[in-house]
Amino acid sequence: MAKIVMCETLELYNILNQCRRVPRLAEINYLCLIGKRKSDSEGTFLLPELVEVESMRHVVVYDNNTSSLQEQGRATSCAQVFAKASLNPVKILRGGFQRFSAQYPFLRTEKILNTIMELESLKIYPVEILAGLLYMGDEKQSMDSTLLKDLKIGAIVSISESNTLEVNCSLDFTLTGVFQSLFVWSLTQEQFAMVNPTRGQKPPDNIAPGIPWTQKPLYQNKAAIQGGDRGIVF
């Protein structure tokens, strides 16, 4: 019997937003997400047809608001059933649909099942490193104004292998109305390694002069750290 554990909302968000060439949600044995039918007063859980639970990498069960393993609700009962067949831990989403949809309202959907083609074309969001504060993504994501608005991104730091500091500027998104101001900086990997922007540390004076390390929004608001051709630090 597989272990039953709690799954934080950040963990499920990151599971949903893994990508290789296409979103990993399109992989047939990647994720089995099981939720309670809203219209069913008895709380029936839906399981897609032809799902091989034992081969699933992630099995996540959620109800409305279960917050601990000690709660003997329908989510716990459902998880216990799937734990008998799964080879991997069965996870119960802490806080259920209520907490997840409050934190990530842009991921809510009325759809229950998606085709493989639909899953392959899903919008993928940056991986969340620090809850609501630090993300890791790519260049394409850093240029998506809808994504930046959804995550309330206030700063982008680009990390590359170049030895030249390319951009230190503040951009106004007046055309999209997304932000009053979006701060954009570019650093080399060596320069970035000398600072820790999540803790408000000021780097040596000769490292990336002109970047206001001690002022908003780098620490007190959201920050996206984008890393050149290989990916990012969001």
URDA-V897932 format. One record per pair of residues at least 12 apart in sequence whose ideal C-beta (glycine too) atoms are under 6 Angstrom apart, sorted by the first residue. I is the first residue (numbers start at 0). J is the second residue. D is the distance in whole Angstrom. If there is no record, write none. Layout:
<<I;J;D> <I;J;D>>
This chain:
<<0;82;5> <0;83;6> <1;82;4> <1;85;4> <1;88;6> <1;89;5> <2;88;4> <3;78;5> <3;82;5> <3;89;5> <4;88;5> <4;90;6> <5;91;6> <5;93;5> <6;59;6> <6;90;4> <6;92;5> <7;93;6> <8;98;6> <8;99;5> <8;102;5> <9;127;5> <9;130;5> <11;92;6> <12;103;6> <12;127;6> <13;126;5> <13;127;6> <14;57;6> <16;123;5> <16;124;5> <18;123;5> <21;119;4> <22;118;6> <22;121;5> <22;123;6> <24;118;5> <25;115;5> <25;118;4> <25;119;5> <28;54;5> <28;55;6> <29;56;6> <30;57;5> <31;50;6> <31;55;5> <31;58;5> <32;59;5> <33;60;5> <34;61;5> <35;62;5> <42;73;4> <44;77;5> <52;81;6> <52;84;5> <52;85;5> <53;84;5> <53;86;5> <58;81;6> <58;85;5> <58;89;5> <59;90;5> <59;92;6> <60;74;5> <60;77;5> <60;78;5> <60;91;5> <61;92;4> <61;95;5> <61;96;6> <62;74;4> <62;95;5> <63;95;5> <63;96;6> <63;97;6> <64;95;4> <64;97;5> <65;91;6> <65;95;5> <66;93;6> <66;94;6> <74;91;5> <78;91;5> <105;149;4> <125;140;5> <125;233;4> <133;197;6> <133;222;6> <134;223;5> <134;233;3> <135;231;5> <135;232;5> <135;233;4> <136;231;5> <136;233;4> <137;230;5> <137;231;5> <141;155;5> <141;223;6> <141;225;4> <144;175;5> <144;177;5> <148;177;5> <151;221;5> <152;221;5> <152;223;5> <153;216;3> <153;220;4> <153;221;5> <154;182;4> <154;216;5> <154;217;5> <154;222;4> <155;183;5> <155;223;5> <155;225;5> <156;184;5> <156;224;4> <157;185;4> <157;225;5> <158;186;6> <158;188;6> <158;191;5> <158;226;4> <158;227;6> <158;232;6> <159;227;3> <161;187;6> <162;187;6> <165;185;4> <166;183;6> <166;185;4> <167;184;6> <167;209;4> <168;183;6> <169;182;5> <170;183;6> <184;210;5> <186;207;6> <190;206;5> <190;207;5> <193;206;5> <196;217;6> <199;218;5> <201;213;6>>
